[in-house]
Amino acid sequence: MTETLEPATRAEAPAWKLDWLTPARCRMLLALVLLLDVVGHVRYLRHDCPIDLAGDEAQYWDWSRNLDYSYYSKGPLVAYIIRASCAIFGDTMQGVRYPGDRLRRRTSIVTYLLTRKLFGGDRLALGAVLLNHLVPMFVAGSVLMTIDPPMFFCWALATYFAAIAIFDGKRWAWPLVGLALGIGFLAKYAAMLWFGGLLVFLLLDPETRRLLKTPGPWIALVIALLMTTPVIVWNARHGWAFASSRRAPDWRFR
């Protein structure tokens, strides 16, 4: 008997047929996902949300009623965002929390743009956004308005601008990196850790290591450091309360 052998070079059938997911359809699906997210989130907060303001949210809302250029443990950004939202929607639970969902959607858009730039595919970009919506921290950020949603958005935006600066050679993007991270610092001090990741990447990648000898990354760092001025000045005027190990007095109403 003779056996009929399959050609070794025969193409395997793809596990998933995604040819119908054209770039235009991926973008339409992204818009649909974000629209459904808006409708579902608003309905949840207005009709079905059983959770009152968390301790952090209540504290930030209290700060928003006494605006300052910094506070004992955090920068001023979250207070100003909440105050702007409450000026529109009132001093309500919904008014405090609406910005968190808006920032999450903007982070999703930046995630889509960044993934498409790095990997050149709208399908992968859409998949990254959908997977992002399954991350518990990301989901919580759409319900609770804390310092994390603005910091995540600024972190993503800085990474997108850095990709433009590094891979497209656009020098104008470096100042925007610094601006994004400086604003992120005013929400959460950990935003400055982003520069550590950039430094490691530039040191390990031979093709981009030369950028350390150009002014771009250093301009971004200087701009971000300049954005820390409100926090430094506030702490200097309040006895460096942030660095104190004792229980902080309530500086917010002074």
C-alpha positions, 0 to 999 in steps of 0.5 A: 500500500502506498500512503498519500502524504500531505504536503509539508508546506500546506498552509494551516487554516487560521483558528479565527477568521478575522478578515471582516475586521477591517480598520474601518470596522474596528474603529466603528466597533471602538466607537460602539463600545465606548458609546455603550460604556457611556450609556451603561455607566450613566444608567448605573450611577443614576439608577442602580449604584448602591455604593456611596462615596468611598473615603478617598472620594469624600476626602477629595470632594471635601478638598474641591470645596476648598481649592488650593494649589496642593494638599497634605498627601496629594497634588491638586488635580483631583480636587479641581477635576471634581469641582469642575464636574460638580459645578455642572452636575451638582454636589452629588455622588454622580457629579463626583464620579462622572470624571472617572468614566470620562477619563477611562474612555480617553485612556481607551482611545489613547490605548487604541492609538498607541497599540496601532502605532507600535504594532500597525494593526487596528485589530490588535488595537481593538483587542487591547482596548477590550482586554483593558476593560477586563482589568479590575483596576481599570473597571474600578476607575470608571466607578470610583473617582480617585487619583488613579484615572487622571494618572492613568490617562496622563501615563498613557498619553505620555507613552503615546507621545514618547512613541511618536518622538522615538519611532517617528523622530518628531522632536515636538512630542518630547515637550508634550511628554513632559507636560503629560507627566507633569499633569499626571504628577499633580494627580499622583506622585507615582507618575514620575516613575514613568521616566525610570521605564523610559531610561531602562528602555533607552539603555537596553535598546541600542537603536534608541540609546543615542536619544540620551545624548539629545535634548528631547528626553531631558526637555521632557524631564525638566518640564515635568519637574517644573510642573511639581512647583505647586506641590513643593511651594505648598509643602514649603509653606506648611512645614513640609507636611508631606515629609512629616512622619507625625499625623498631619494637621488639617491644612486644607481649610487654612 
